[in-house]
Amino acid sequence: MQENLEILDEDLSGLKPAQWQTRLAAITEELGMFQPLGPKHCATFLDQGNTLLVTFETVQGIHNLSKLAQPLGFEMVKSEGWSHLGLLSSGDTWFRNDRVFGFFDQLIDDGFFDEFDNVIFYGAGPCGYAASAFSVAAPGATVVAIQPQATLDPRMTEWDDRFVEMRRTSFTDRYGYAPDMLDAAKQAFVFYDPYERLDAMHAALFSRNNVSRLRVPNLGAAVQTRMIEMNILSKILKQAANGTLTDAEFAQMFRARRHDSSYLWALMARLDQLDRPFLQVLLCRYVLAQGRAPRFRRRLQNLEQRAAEGEFELPSAL
């Protein structure tokens, strides 16, 4: 099916929450399906191509990351002709809900995932946990998870004090421990910033033969946002779908960070933390060679003043 896709260009950003969900339901029902899953969850389906992208997103994240307030998968449907199954939550729930479990049980019973040549599960943070955990419903799927938690069971991850309100939620029953749920996946890719200590500790728990753990240093606590800004997230998903995503291919894509102001300033902050003025000068010169960058110009002037006072020796001019 490749019809009526112009409806996916509709701007939903100005709608109030109830209006937004009503309009989203109308759009997805026209091209596929909309199904409420209790007060905090729902599922959408756009029936198009033989590649299925399964995304897990929060309503709040959709509004923050999409100019049109649309689920991430809509863009891939329009540009690639994929089908899209979207699981949405109101707030961070990790999708630990019986209605969500039952929804995936029904998809398995119906042989839903068998209808597609390729299946990709995607999510970030709590949604990355869900993408990993529920991928077991589609053996042979490819999983792309950004900063996923492995579990919030305090008996295993009591060191993670960010989500203490979830400690009474069971992560030990169905679709529970995310790394184990990846055993049936063809390949999984876990992206994390090694300098975000808790994210890195969770990433370590995903060590499996079929899991590639890809380091994205200095992207901080909002890796998904940085990837979208660098225009590489859609490329990652495309390569995951066609089976060409490798560590080397990602390293090539990740070179885009050299032109991303958020990344460059985060790198500057890290060098500042490490007290490496020599490298800071090199970074400032590199950025300024690319164009106007007032903050880096001011930082370079400050560093040059420090060098003039004998704190360190300036690198040779390029």
C-alpha positions in Angstrom: 0.0 0.0 0.0 1.3 3.4 -1.0 -1.8 5.6 -0.9 -3.1 8.6 1.0 0.4 9.2 2.6 -0.1 13.0 2.3 -2.2 12.6 5.5 1.1 11.9 7.3 2.2 15.5 6.5 -0.4 16.9 8.9 0.9 19.2 11.6 -0.4 18.0 15.0 1.8 20.3 17.1 -0.9 22.9 17.9 -3.4 20.4 19.3 -4.4 19.9 22.9 -3.6 16.4 24.3 -7.1 15.0 23.8 -7.4 16.5 20.3 -3.9 15.2 19.5 -4.8 11.6 20.4 -8.2 11.9 18.5 -6.5 13.1 15.4 -3.7 10.5 15.7 -6.3 7.8 16.0 -8.1 9.1 12.9 -4.9 9.2 10.8 -3.7 5.8 11.8 -7.1 4.1 11.4 -7.2 5.5 7.8 -3.9 3.8 7.0 -4.0 0.9 9.4 -5.1 0.7 13.0 -5.3 2.5 16.4 -5.8 0.6 19.6 -6.0 2.0 23.1 -4.2 -0.1 25.7 -5.6 1.3 28.9 -5.3 4.9 30.3 -1.5 5.3 29.7 -0.8 3.3 26.5 -1.9 2.9 22.9 -0.8 1.3 19.7 -0.8 2.6 16.2 -0.2 0.7 12.9 0.5 2.0 9.4 0.2 -0.7 6.8 2.6 0.0 3.9 5.7 -2.0 3.0 7.3 -5.3 3.8 9.7 -3.8 6.3 8.2 -3.2 9.7 9.6 -0.6 12.1 8.4 -1.0 15.7 8.9 2.0 17.8 8.4 2.7 21.5 7.9 6.4 22.4 6.3 8.6 25.0 3.7 11.2 24.1 5.9 13.9 25.7 8.9 12.8 23.7 7.0 13.0 20.4 6.0 16.6 21.1 9.6 17.5 22.1 11.4 15.9 19.2 9.0 16.2 16.3 8.1 19.6 14.7 4.8 18.1 13.5 4.2 16.2 16.8 4.2 12.9 15.0 5.6 9.5 16.0 9.1 8.9 14.8 8.0 6.1 12.5 5.8 8.4 10.4 8.9 9.9 8.7 10.3 6.4 7.8 6.9 5.4 6.4 7.0 8.5 4.1 10.6 8.3 3.1 11.1 4.5 2.9 7.7 3.1 2.4 8.0 1.0 5.5 5.1 -0.2 7.7 5.1 1.1 11.3 3.9 -0.3 14.6 4.0 2.4 17.3 3.7 1.8 21.0 3.0 5.0 22.9 3.0 5.8 26.6 2.0 8.8 28.6 5.1 9.4 30.6 7.9 6.9 31.3 6.2 3.6 32.1 8.8 1.2 30.6 5.6 -0.4 29.1 5.3 -2.7 32.1 1.6 -3.1 31.7 -0.7 -6.2 31.4 -2.6 -4.6 28.5 0.7 -4.1 26.6 1.7 -7.7 27.3 -1.6 -9.0 26.1 -1.3 -6.9 22.9 2.0 -8.5 22.0 0.6 -11.9 22.9 -2.2 -11.4 20.4 0.3 -10.3 17.7 2.3 -13.5 18.3 -0.9 -15.6 18.1 -2.0 -13.9 14.9 1.4 -14.4 13.3 1.6 -10.6 12.7 5.4 -10.3 12.6 5.7 -13.3 10.1 4.0 -11.1 7.5 7.1 -8.9 7.1 10.5 -9.5 5.5 12.4 -7.3 8.0 11.4 -6.2 11.5 13.3 -3.5 13.4 12.5 -2.6 17.1 13.6 0.9 18.2 13.5 2.9 21.4 15.6 5.2 23.6 15.9 5.2 27.4 12.9 3.5 29.0 11.6 3.0 25.5 14.9 1.4 24.6 14.3 -1.1 27.4 10.9 -1.8 25.9 12.2 -2.2 22.4 14.7 -4.8 23.7 12.3 -6.6 26.0 9.4 -6.9 23.5 11.6 -7.8 20.5 11.3 -11.4 21.8 7.9 -11.4 20.2 9.5 -11.3 16.7 12.4 -13.8 16.6 15.0 -12.7 14.0 14.3 -9.0 14.4 16.9 -6.3 14.6 17.0 -4.1 17.6 18.3 -0.5 17.9 18.3 0.7 21.5 19.7 4.0 22.7 20.6 4.2 26.4 18.4 1.3 27.4 18.0 0.1 31.0 18.5 -3.6 31.3 16.0 -3.8 34.3 15.0 -1.7 37.2 14.7 -4.7 39.5 16.4 -3.3 42.7 17.9 -6.7 43.4 20.0 -6.4 40.3 20.3 -2.6 39.7 20.0 -1.1 43.1 22.9 1.2 42.1 20.6 3.1 39.7 18.9 5.7 41.8 17.3 7.6 39.0 14.0 5.8 38.9 13.3 4.8 42.5 9.5 5.3 41.9 9.6 2.2 39.7 11.1 -0.1 42.2 7.7 -1.6 43.1 7.0 -2.4 39.5 7.8 -5.9 38.5 10.6 -6.4 36.0 11.0 -10.1 36.7 7.8 -11.5 35.1 6.8 -11.5 31.4 8.9 -9.6 28.9 11.1 -8.8 31.9 14.9 -8.8 31.8 15.8 -7.0 28.6 19.2 -8.6 27.8 17.7 -12.1 28.0 14.8 -11.0 25.7 17.4 -10.2 23.0 18.5 -13.9 22.7 16.1 -14.4 19.8 17.1 -11.3 17.9 19.2 -11.5 14.8 21.3 -8.5 15.9 21.0 -5.8 18.5 22.8 -2.4 18.7 23.0 -0.7 22.0 24.2 2.9 21.9 25.5 4.6 25.1 27.8 7.4 26.3 30.6 5.8 28.4 30.9 8.9 30.4 27.3 8.6 31.6 28.2 6.1 34.3 24.7 4.5 35.0 24.0 4.2 31.3 27.3 2.5 30.8 26.6 0.1 33.6 23.3 -0.9 32.1 25.0 -1.3 28.7 27.5 -3.7 30.2 24.6 -6.0 31.2 23.6 -6.3 27.5 26.8 -8.2 26.7 25.7 -10.9 24.3 27.1 -12.5 21.1 24.4 -10.9 19.0 24.7 -7.5 20.6 27.0 -4.7 19.4 27.5 -2.1 22.1 28.4 1.2 20.4 30.0 4.0 22.4 29.0 7.6 21.7 31.2 9.6 24.0 30.2 13.2 25.0 26.6 12.9 23.7 25.5 13.0 27.3 22.1 12.1 28.7 20.1 12.9 25.6 21.8 10.7 22.9 18.6 10.3 20.8 18.2 14.1 20.6 21.8 14.6 19.6 21.5 11.8 16.9 18.4 13.5 15.5 20.2 16.9 15.4 23.1 15.3 13.5 20.7 13.6 11.1 22.1 10.2 11.7 19.2 8.4 13.5 17.3 7.7 10.3 20.5 6.4 8.6 21.1 4.1 11.5 17.6 2.6 11.2 17.9 2.3 7.4 21.2 0.4 7.7 19.7 -1.8 10.5 16.9 -2.7 8.2 19.1 -3.7 5.2 21.6 -5.5 7.4 24.6 -3.2 6.7 24.9 -1.5 10.1 28.3 -2.4 11.5 30.7 -0.8 14.0 32.7 0.6 11.1 29.7 2.0 9.3 28.5 3.7 12.4 31.9 5.2 13.1 31.7 6.7 9.6 28.3 8.2 10.3 29.3 9.4 13.7 31.9 11.7 12.1 28.9 14.1 11.8 29.5 15.0 15.4 32.4 17.2 14.2 29.9 19.7 13.0 27.4 19.5 15.8 27.6 22.4 18.2 26.1 20.6 21.1 28.7 17.8 20.8 31.6 20.2 20.4 30.7 22.2 23.4 30.2 19.0 25.5 33.7 18.0 24.3 35.0 21.4 25.4 33.4 20.9 28.8 35.0 17.5 29.2 38.5 18.9 28.4 37.8 21.7 30.8 37.0 19.1 33.5 40.2 17.2 32.7 42.2 20.5 32.7 43.6 20.0 29.2 44.1 23.6 27.9 46.4 22.5 25.1 43.7 20.3 23.6 41.1 23.0 24.2 43.1 25.4 22.1 43.2 22.8 19.3 39.4 22.3 19.5 38.7 26.1 19.5 40.9 26.5 16.4 39.2 23.6 14.7 35.7 25.0 15.3 36.6 28.5 14.4 38.1 27.3 11.1 34.6 26.0 10.2 32.9 29.4 10.6 31.6 31.9 13.2 31.4 30.5 16.8 31.4 33.4 19.3 31.6 31.2 22.4 34.6 29.3 21.1 36.2 32.6 20.1 35.8 33.9 23.6 37.2 30.7 25.0 40.2 30.8 22.8 41.0 34.3 23.8 40.8 33.3 27.5 43.1 30.3 26.8 45.6 32.5 24.9 45.6 34.9 27.9 46.4 32.0 30.2 49.2 30.8 27.9 50.6 34.3 27.9 50.7 34.2 31.7 52.8 31.0 31.5 50.2 28.4 32.5 50.9 26.3 29.5 52.5 26.4 26.1 50.3 27.1 23.1 50.3 24.6 20.2 52.0 25.7 17.0 49.8 27.6 14.6 48.1 25.4 12.0 
